[in-house]
Amino acid sequence: MRKTTWQCSSNSSSGAGAPTGASTPAGAAAATAAPAAAAAVAAATPPEVLAAWKLLKEFTRMEIKGTAQQYLGSASGRAQLRDALMLVYSQPCVEEAWACEPPPDVLMGVVASDSRLGVRALRDWCEALGLPYLQPENRVQGAASIAAVQGAVYLKYNSRTQLCYISLYQGRDRGVLLQLGQGELLGHFPLGLFDEAMAKPAPSL
């Protein structure tokens, strides 16, 4: 497994403290302070981060409706998606339930027309996000290897549990779904968003 370095900008810090109870002055003060602290963190979310989340959720709604060509149909539109993704990924956001803390809690779903494109996309996205790339477990019956898988595929990746597998996919969707923490599911993003020219060597299958 490739060793990676997780980096995240943080707007706040936390630490363990002694148990508190509402029946004591200290407990009552702590209970009052907790919502205030959460509100302070939310208020500290930079406006450009909130704007990036808004853009990604708008893209997701448009992609579901098949009307996202303003983003998908031009290099500048895809660059907007890349920039927004990297910005929200690097900053905690209480409003979107994304803590941005190690170990990162990231789910990805990759749907591609064949196993080679799917595995390439998974590797490229892992590298872009600084996540460990995991060789997918082959869950396709009758296929001796991932390279032998025929037809469209679905790859599931969970950074926290280290689950990663490939299976057959019967749907028509293509692209990458992304969930950061407990936030909203985003996508489908283009498979080759982080290597449009496919300049990197193909991964081994």
C-alpha positions in Angstrom: 0.0 0.0 0.0 1.3 3.4 -0.9 2.2 5.6 2.1 0.4 9.0 2.0 0.3 12.1 4.1 -3.0 13.4 5.2 -3.1 17.2 5.4 -6.0 19.4 6.5 -6.4 23.0 7.5 -8.4 23.3 10.7 -10.3 26.2 12.1 -10.5 24.7 15.6 -9.0 22.3 18.1 -10.5 19.9 20.6 -9.4 18.0 23.7 -10.8 15.6 26.3 -12.0 17.0 29.5 -13.5 15.8 32.8 -17.1 14.6 32.8 -19.6 17.4 33.5 -23.1 17.3 35.0 -26.0 19.8 34.7 -26.5 19.6 38.5 -23.2 21.5 39.1 -22.3 25.1 38.1 -19.4 23.7 36.1 -21.7 21.3 34.3 -24.3 23.9 33.5 -21.6 26.2 32.1 -20.2 23.4 30.0 -23.6 22.5 28.6 -24.2 26.2 27.7 -20.7 26.5 26.2 -21.0 23.5 23.9 -23.6 25.0 21.5 -21.8 28.3 21.5 -18.6 26.5 20.6 -20.3 24.7 17.7 -21.8 27.9 16.5 -18.4 29.6 16.7 -16.8 26.9 14.5 -19.7 27.2 12.0 -19.3 30.9 11.9 -15.6 30.5 11.3 -16.1 28.5 8.0 -14.6 30.8 5.3 -17.2 32.1 2.8 -15.2 30.7 -0.1 -15.5 27.2 1.4 -19.2 27.6 1.8 -19.4 28.8 -1.8 -17.4 25.8 -3.0 -19.8 23.4 -1.3 -22.8 25.3 -2.9 -21.2 24.9 -6.3 -20.6 21.2 -5.9 -24.2 20.6 -4.6 -25.6 22.7 -7.5 -23.5 20.6 -9.9 -24.8 17.4 -8.3 -28.4 18.5 -8.8 -27.8 19.4 -12.4 -25.9 16.2 -13.1 -28.9 14.1 -11.8 -31.1 16.1 -14.2 -28.7 15.7 -17.1 -28.2 19.5 -17.3 -24.6 19.9 -16.1 -22.9 20.6 -19.4 -21.8 24.1 -18.3 -19.4 22.2 -16.0 -18.8 19.0 -17.9 -18.6 20.5 -21.4 -15.6 22.8 -21.0 -12.1 22.7 -19.5 -12.9 25.8 -17.5 -16.0 24.2 -16.0 -14.2 21.1 -15.1 -11.4 23.2 -13.5 -14.1 24.9 -11.4 -15.1 21.4 -10.1 -11.5 20.4 -9.4 -10.8 23.7 -7.5 -14.0 23.4 -5.5 -13.4 19.8 -4.6 -9.9 20.4 -3.4 -11.0 23.4 -1.3 -13.9 21.7 0.5 -11.7 18.6 1.0 -9.0 20.7 2.8 -11.2 22.7 5.1 -13.6 21.5 7.9 -17.2 22.6 7.5 -19.7 22.0 10.3 -22.6 22.9 8.1 -21.8 20.0 5.7 -20.8 17.5 8.5 -17.2 17.4 7.3 -14.6 17.3 10.1 -11.5 17.1 7.9 -9.7 15.1 10.6 -7.3 12.2 10.3 -8.0 9.5 9.5 -10.2 10.9 6.7 -13.7 9.6 6.4 -14.2 9.4 2.6 -16.5 7.2 0.5 -16.1 6.9 -3.2 -18.2 5.0 -5.8 -16.7 4.7 -9.3 -18.8 3.5 -12.2 -17.0 2.9 -15.5 -17.5 1.2 -18.8 -14.7 -1.3 -18.1 -12.3 -2.3 -15.3 -9.3 -0.5 -16.6 -11.0 2.9 -16.7 -12.5 2.3 -13.3 -9.3 1.3 -11.6 -7.4 4.1 -13.2 -10.0 6.6 -12.0 -9.9 5.2 -8.5 -6.1 5.5 -8.4 -6.1 9.0 -9.7 -8.7 10.2 -7.3 -6.9 8.6 -4.3 -3.7 10.3 -5.3 -5.4 13.7 -5.8 -7.0 13.5 -2.3 -3.9 12.1 -0.6 -5.7 8.8 0.3 -4.1 5.3 0.2 -4.8 3.6 -3.0 -6.1 0.1 -2.3 -6.1 -2.7 -4.9 -9.8 -3.6 -5.3 -11.0 -7.0 -4.3 -12.4 -8.9 -7.3 -16.1 -9.8 -6.6 -17.0 -10.7 -10.1 -17.8 -14.4 -10.3 -16.1 -16.2 -13.2 -13.4 -13.6 -13.7 -10.0 -14.9 -12.7 -8.6 -11.3 -12.3 -9.7 -7.7 -12.5 -8.2 -7.5 -16.0 -10.5 -10.4 -17.1 -13.7 -8.6 -15.9 -16.0 -7.9 -18.9 -18.4 -5.0 -19.1 -19.3 -2.0 -16.9 -18.1 -2.0 -13.3 -18.7 -0.5 -10.0 -15.9 0.1 -7.5 -16.6 1.0 -3.9 -13.9 2.6 -1.7 -14.0 3.4 2.0 -11.0 5.2 3.4 -11.9 4.5 7.0 -12.6 0.8 6.9 -10.1 0.2 4.0 -12.8 -1.6 2.1 -12.3 -1.6 -1.7 -13.9 -3.9 -4.2 -15.0 -4.2 -7.8 -18.3 -5.7 -9.0 -20.4 -5.7 -12.2 -22.6 -2.7 -12.8 -25.8 -2.8 -14.9 -26.7 0.9 -14.8 -26.0 3.7 -17.3 -24.3 6.1 -15.0 -20.6 6.8 -15.4 -18.3 8.8 -13.1 -17.3 9.2 -9.5 -19.6 9.7 -6.5 -17.9 11.2 -3.4 -19.1 11.6 0.2 -17.0 13.5 2.7 -17.8 12.5 6.3 -21.5 12.4 6.9 -22.2 15.0 4.3 -24.2 15.0 1.1 -23.3 12.5 -1.7 -21.7 14.5 -4.5 -21.4 13.7 -8.2 -21.1 11.9 -10.6 -17.8 13.7 -11.4 -15.8 12.8 -14.5 -13.7 9.7 -14.2 -10.6 11.5 -15.5 -11.1 14.8 -13.7 -7.6 14.7 -12.2 -5.8 13.3 -15.3 -7.8 14.3 -18.4 -4.9 13.6 -20.8 -4.4 10.2 -19.2 -0.7 11.1 -19.0 0.0 8.8 -16.0 0.8 5.2 -16.7 -2.0 2.7 -16.4 -2.3 1.0 -13.1 -1.6 -2.7 -12.8 -4.7 -4.9 -12.6 
